[in-house]
Amino acid sequence: MKDSYDFSKGRRGRVVAEPPLESGKVRITIRLDEDLVDYFGTIADRSGGKVGYQTLINSALREYVEGKTLKWEETLRRIIREEMARNSAA
C-alpha cells in the first residue's frame, strides 16, 4: 500500500454507469420460494435462452392479474365432471 493517494482528479458518483431503464419496467427486490424460482428457471433453460425466468414470472403474474388463468373452482368442477363421466361410462 502507498503512504498517500492522489484523489485530486477523482469524481463523486457511481463507479459504473447505471444501465438505461426499459420503458415501463421497475426494478424491485422480491423474495420468492426457491422451488418457484427453480421451476421458472428450468422452463427458461428448456427454451435455450430464448426467454428468461424473470420474463416467465412476469407473464404468469400478468395472466393471473388479468384473469386469464383458470380459477380453482372452475378447475375443480371440470375434474369432477370428467370423473363423473368416466364413472358413469364404466
Residue pairs with C-beta under 8 A, 6 or more apart in sequence:
21 27
32 57
36 57
37 53
40 53
40 56
40 57
40 60
41 53
43 53
43 56
44 51
44 52
44 53
44 55
44 56
63 69
